[in-house]
């Protein structure tokens, strides 16, 4: 009797596992994606594995910050001391609370940008690396084209930070 019960339980678990594995891939992806838009692309083939409103253009603040960090690192000036401008110190949103005239290394600004999402750090980096916000935006757009970002929003200095 006990052996028969164990067999039935084993068969039930096996059937449940097989049914679970037969669920479409979209069911798994949609369960854990809370973003308004998402896309998952297989690197080797470029095949889209999952997408959710993937082609709607949206603001790209986090990507802008990543691009800012990349350009700062590639500038080769990470040890340079940056003097915080009034423009950077007065930047609204998430902040490191930089003070006008404060001197801080570009490396520390990048850490503040990526770890604290510091908009003031983004502006200070942009002014140092690009010479101005407009100059930095030009560098970002060139980099976006260089790395093959297609259908991206053109970076604008009015939306920077």
Steps between C-alpha positions, in 0.01 A plus 500: 500500500778744595695421183192570289448840670864598441466404134184710463666800664805460277283485187304806613822700556634392160178604323493834685863566402431417135195727493703779656771461235241513222394856593603746228813708561295819499317382808824487698627834377177687556480374856810692609518808276347806661654748255275669246737388224754219478687292247722194540722417204715188463854631448632247248209504255327830575172309540243679716414266787255731672360845445246718670417826323865499394487755222324785676753779548535599863723730703834336550638651820678187621655437161608864492678451832669182377610681183631787715705257709640328189607829344654618827702180535605507135614862534805384696449781754379292795764643738435861395347730761179659374379834633123487546327775302193694617307319227598155636445600863153629418385188313170365629396142560705228665820658622836468671440850635814636333592855593603769252881523489549158663785298351440129452670238284328389183521144635301594811246683285452181296448299819247757617328490163466122494447421868284798603359589158632851557367742240741766626789259443373434145509871420845548656633203298341630180649845543846357567509235228303685230598856587129583532169316515451554127851370424441195715167429335682498166746244641213284629325501166825408324556216745142377460549484125841334541362217714202444271218637708216501250166671551638675808384835619747768400658635813414864568669735744160616626424148627845427635563409862 
